[in-house]
Amino acid sequence: MKKRYEFLNLGAVNAPYMPEIERAIGRVLASGRYVGGPENDAFEQMLASMTGKGLRAVGVSNGLDALRLIFRGYIALGRLRPGDEVIVPSNTYIASVLAVTDAGLTPVLTDPDPQTMNLSAEGLRRALSPRTRAVLTVHLYGRPAWDAEMEAIARSHGLTVVEDNAQAIGAVAAEGAFTGALGDAAAFSFYPTKNIGALGDAGAVVTADAELANTVRALANYGSRERYRNEYAGFNCRLDPVQAAVLAVKLPHLEEENRRRRELADIYLTEIRHPGIILPEKPSRGTHVWHQFVVRTADGIDRDAFRAYLASEGVQTDVHYPTPPHRQRCYAELFAGKDYPVADALSATVVSLPISSCTSPTDARAISAIINRYTTDKI
Ligand SMILES: *Cc1c(COP(=O)(O)O)cnc(C)c1O
């Protein structure tokens, strides 16, 4: 029987941690503290200290809520106002844009650099207007998408810089800091498929700004800092302590998990040699954490036919993402008449290859060889 190369198997990803996870969950069950408490405090401290000096972390329900709470936090503090423009890369997961519109802010999309598939200084400049007040950079696929040039643009225009760090936990930017410590506030997601995943939904806000951290914590807790006193019309977006306990088991293994992804990426980058397949670019400085290993089909190569070939060879793949936010029905009016040709081209040509801890280096070599054997009469 032909070998199957699974895209992702979460049971296998979590298997090595299970004995420790079961002990951690058992501790929560026995504690009688089922909302907040010491598990959350310990996880928040671990995440903050791993991300950078002087940071605070607030555990929340998921990555989208982390982003929503950051923007709503800035509005509650009067630092952003409804209608303010927020620059967002056009090639992103819909959640980045949902958080901006949820807060009553105006997302201004900008096409990414086609090579990095991420926000660039040029893209940022192109989207600036007198109403721009913030930028939401997304370290998409695990590639840091913030540098000194973008920082200089943001500072000279007085922009608030928010990072969507859902896909890049543990990545290091060219200038040496971890993603999540590059801007004014960052959202993390611990959705089960992320580089560090919970056993359900979980997320966090990380910031050096104590005022914002306190406001986010209040907003996530009915808008209350003190019991039965409600300063804001808030929400219930708290982190489940069971998930906090699971994450405190997995977080210390972040480097190891990311190192394994880098090893697989390096194999793909050296072994895939096919004129019809465009490889992702490895940053020359800093580190990519390869949440996804995204190749593109070149002109004249049909992406879906290529995927069908891989499937027939037992290689499961995925597409991140088949429909960009500006083409989603929910935003048909907001982005009507706007054109994002790079995002459109990416959505038609990207293919994500298996790159999790259930893919071995031998698998990555075999997958590369399968790709190199792909023949089409068009090339
Ligand atoms: C996963 C993800 C989110 C949302 O995180 P959830 O925890 O699933 O809500 C936001 N932005 C990006 C780029 C993501 O990949």
Ligand as a Chemical Component Dictionary entry (heavy atoms), coordinates in Angstrom:
data_LIG
# 
_chem_comp.id                   LIG 
_chem_comp.type                 NON-POLYMER 
_chem_comp.pdbx_formal_charge   0 
_chem_comp.three_letter_code    LIG 
# 
loop_
_chem_comp_atom.comp_id 
_chem_comp_atom.atom_id 
_chem_comp_atom.alt_atom_id 
_chem_comp_atom.type_symbol 
_chem_comp_atom.charge 
_chem_comp_atom.model_Cartn_x 
_chem_comp_atom.model_Cartn_y 
_chem_comp_atom.model_Cartn_z 
_chem_comp_atom.pdbx_ordinal 
LIG C1 C1 C 0 -5.715 31.495 13.649 1  
LIG C2 C2 C 0 -5.611 32.898 13.271 2  
LIG C3 C3 C 0 -6.365 33.900 13.905 3  
LIG C4 C4 C 0 -7.491 33.614 14.841 4  
LIG O1 O1 O 0 -7.176 32.828 15.918 5  
LIG P1 P1 P 0 -8.329 31.939 16.598 6  
LIG O2 O2 O 0 -7.691 31.475 17.855 7  
LIG O3 O3 O 0 -8.609 30.816 15.640 8  
LIG O4 O4 O 0 -9.503 32.809 16.816 9  
LIG C5 C5 C 0 -6.125 35.215 13.578 10 
LIG N1 N1 N 0 -5.220 35.555 12.652 11 
LIG C6 C6 C 0 -4.494 34.631 11.995 12 
LIG C7 C7 C 0 -3.485 35.083 10.997 13 
LIG C8 C8 C 0 -4.664 33.278 12.271 14 
LIG O5 O5 O 0 -3.952 32.374 11.615 15 
# 
loop_
_chem_comp_bond.comp_id 
_chem_comp_bond.atom_id_1 
_chem_comp_bond.atom_id_2 
_chem_comp_bond.value_order 
_chem_comp_bond.pdbx_ordinal 
LIG C1 C2 SING 1  
LIG C2 C3 SING 2  
LIG C2 C8 DOUB 3  
LIG C3 C4 SING 4  
LIG C3 C5 DOUB 5  
LIG C4 O1 SING 6  
LIG O1 P1 SING 7  
LIG P1 O2 DOUB 8  
LIG P1 O3 SING 9  
LIG P1 O4 SING 10 
LIG C5 N1 SING 11 
LIG N1 C6 DOUB 12 
LIG C6 C7 SING 13 
LIG C6 C8 SING 14 
LIG C8 O5 SING 15 
# 
